[in-house]
Amino acid sequence: IDETLAILSELKPDYISVTFGAGGSLNNNKTIELAKKIKHEYGIEPLVHLTCLCYSKSDIDNYVSLLNENGLENVLALRGDRNPAVPEKDDFIHASELVSYVKNNSNLCVAGACYPECHPESKDRADDIGNLKKKVEAGADFLISQLFFDNVNYFSFLEICRIAGIGVPIMPGIMPAINKAQIERMTGLCGATL
């Protein structure tokens, strides 16, 4: 990890996104440890992923307290992927609910996710944009897109968002391509055209 962070820090990114462990205990999650390293050793702001599907409000409160204690100020509020091995809780069904909860109960900067090619669970583009608008109205400070491979899809998506009245910054999500299997897995999960 240090070798990768050293290379990334030379590029002077505005932030580094730190993924969140899928399901399980918030206390055993290595996300905070890595985010602290990025911020304090490399001088780069971490954007800590925070999922909600498998966590209660109390769990989220405890995690936000840990973020505050460690000087971490930025989260990417996500519903999280469904995992049959990890039971879902009822406190948060959608990421927009997590955005609202965190914005109303903390001083964190909250980002939301968006899909230039439409969320795979949306009925259609109109449904997807309607749900995205709820996330912004819930308090998302900015949006980061899922990966995409064709800039036309991104710029078309931006135009649709602006027409729909979504005015927050929308940044393209960037993910280093490690290998073919990783890219095939990601495009399969998010529905991106490759």
N, C-alpha and C positions, 0 to 999 in steps of 0.2 A: 504494500500500500504506500509506503513512504517513497518508493521510487516513482510510482505513478503521480503522487501528489507533488513531488519535486518537479516533474515535467510539466504538470498542469499549472503550477504556480508561476513558472516562467512565462506562461501565456497571459498572465495577469487577468484572469476571468473576474467578472463582477461577483460571481458566486459559484459554488459547487453544490449540486443537488446530492443529498445523502439519502439513499433509499431506506425504507423502514422494513424491519423483519416481518414476515407474513405470519399473522396470528401469534398465539403463544403469549408469554409474559412480557409486559412492557418493561419490567425491571431488569430482565436478562437481555434486553435488546442492546446491541452494540452501536446503535445509531448515535446516541449522545456522545459516546466515547470518541467515535470517528469525527463527529461534527466539532467537538472541542479541539481535537488535533488540527483540523483544517483551519479553524478560527485562530487559535492561540499559537500554533507552531508555524503556520504558513501564511497567516495574515489575510485569509480569504473568508468572506462571509459564507457560512453554510446555509443551505435551504433544506431544512429537515423535513422529510416526508412524514406525514402523520395520517394513518389510516384509522377508520372508525367502525367498520362493519362488525368487528369482533370485540369491540370494547364498549364499556359503559361510560356514562358521564363522569363517574367517579374515577375510572381509569384514565380518562382524558385529563381531568383536573390534576391528577397526580403526575402525569407526564408533562403537562404544561408547567407545573411547579419545578420539575427537574430541569426543563429547558431554561426557565428563569434563573434557577440557582447556578446554572453553568454559563450564563451570559449569552444564551442562544435566543435570537430574536425573530427568526423567520421560519415559517412552516409552509409546506405545500399540503393543503388539506385534500385528502383523497378518500373515497369510499373504501377502496381496497378490493383486491380480487377475491372472488368467492373460492373457498377451499372446503370441500366436504369433510376434511379431517378436523377442521376447526369450527366449533359452533358459533353461529352469528348471534348477536345480541339485538335487542329491540330499540335501544336508545337512538341510534343513527341508522337510517336506511339509505340516505343519499349524502353525497359530499356537501351539498348545499346546507344541510342541517349541521354538519361539523363546522363549516365556515361560520355560520351564524353563531354557534355556541362558542367557538374560540374567540371571535371578534367581540362578543358580548361579555366574555369572562376573562379577558387577558388584554395585554398591550402588544401582542405579537402582530407582526406583519404577516398577513395570510394570502398566499397565492392559491389559485385554483387551476385545475387541469382542463384542457379543451382538446377537441379532436378535429383537425382540419378535414378529415374524410368521414366524419360522423362517428359518434360513439357506437360500438358494435351492438349495444343493447337498445339503442334508440329505434323507434318505429320508422323515422325518416328524418330528413334534415330539419324540418320545422320543429319536430319534437326535440331534437338535439339542441337547437338554438334556444328554444323555450326553457329547457332545463339549464342551459348555460347562463341564461339571463337570470334565473333564480339564484344561481351561485353568486353572480355579481351583485344582485340586489341584497343578498345575505351578507355582503361585506367584503368579498374578495378584492384585494388591493390591485392585483394584476393576474394575468393568466399565462400559463406556459403550455405550449401545444405538445401533444403526443408526437412521436417521430413521424416524419413524412419524407418522401424521396423526390417529389415533384413540386417545385416552387409554385407552379400554377395552382395547385390545390391549396397551398397556404394563402396566397394572395387573394384567391377567390373567397376563401373562408373569412379573411379579414374584412373584405367588402361586405359580405353577408352580415357579419357581426355589427359593423358600423351602421348598416341600414336598419338592423334590429334594435339599435340604440345602445349597444354594448360599447362603452367608451373607454374602459380601462386598457392599459397597455397589454398587448398580446405578443409574447415573445415566442419565437420558434424554439422548440425543445431540441437539444442536440445530444446525441448519444454516440459515443465512439463505437465503431463497428469492430468487434473483437474477432468474430468468426462467422462463417455462413450459418451454422446452427443457431447461434444467438439471434441473428437478424431474422431468420425464418420463424423462430419462436415468437419474437416480438411482433412481427407483422401479422402472425396468426392470432395473437392475443388482441391486438388493437385494430385490426382490419385495414392497416395501411397497405397501399398498392406498392408493390415492388416491381 
